Amino acid sequence: MDHLVVLAPDLPTGVAWCERTLGITPTAGGEHPLMGTHNRIFNVSSPAHPRAYLEIIAINKGATPAIPTGARRWFDMDDAALQQQVEQHGPQLIHWVASVPDVADRCAALAALDIERGPILTASRPTPNGLLQWQITVRDDGLRLMAGCLPTLIQWGAAHPCDSLPASGVQLLQLTLQHPQAATLQAACAAIGIGTGVTITPGDAPRLTAQLVTPRGPVAITSFTPET
């Protein structure tokens, strides 16, 4: 587990959601020139997830992505249906990212299962403490895969966001992934090297649920499952 991804229609709405739901105000974050997005982040590390954070992300409407023509932003952020869900229902947990020491090798392990996680891109974000740099898997179509239950893979450079993030008062206890193809998801996570702290269960519809300890007490945030 590296971080949880909460999509917001815009950052002020995302910050207000965080204050209302989790009882804290995220202050760290910045811009992603490659994708034309920006974020707010805060530390959610816990004994179960010792280097983890939560990211509230939104499209930066004043920026132009530097991705190739025809490619889409990460995390399905250009998907019209997902955008509509967030506009109607507010910020929501949509995805998670797994940190790996060898992203190319883990992509090859997924490819052996006929899962194409996508090209490995080099990205960065300026911070007051210096430049954060990482390699991340992003498909040209921007798909998260398995409705966000299969993680995006990230390999950090010399620094990690949690190196400079203070304790926030919020801790991640457990991430539960529900999916109709639970066995396939389990095999894929095993190939990536996902260990404890993530539970996979079968279900009629995909759903991510993160159990958190917050200043407001225990809180569960979950992905939105559209009606069918």
Protein Blocks (a to p, Z undefined) as FASTA:
>chain_A
ZZdcdddfbfklmmmmmmmmnopacfbdcddfknopacddddfbdfklmbccdddddddf
kbccfbdehiacehhlmpmklmmmmmmnopadfbdcdddfblmlmmmmmmmnopaebjcd
ddddddfkbccdddddddfklpngjnhlaccdddddfbcfklmmccehiacfbdcdddfk
lmlmmmmmmmnopaehiacdddfbdcdddddddfkbpcddddddddZZ
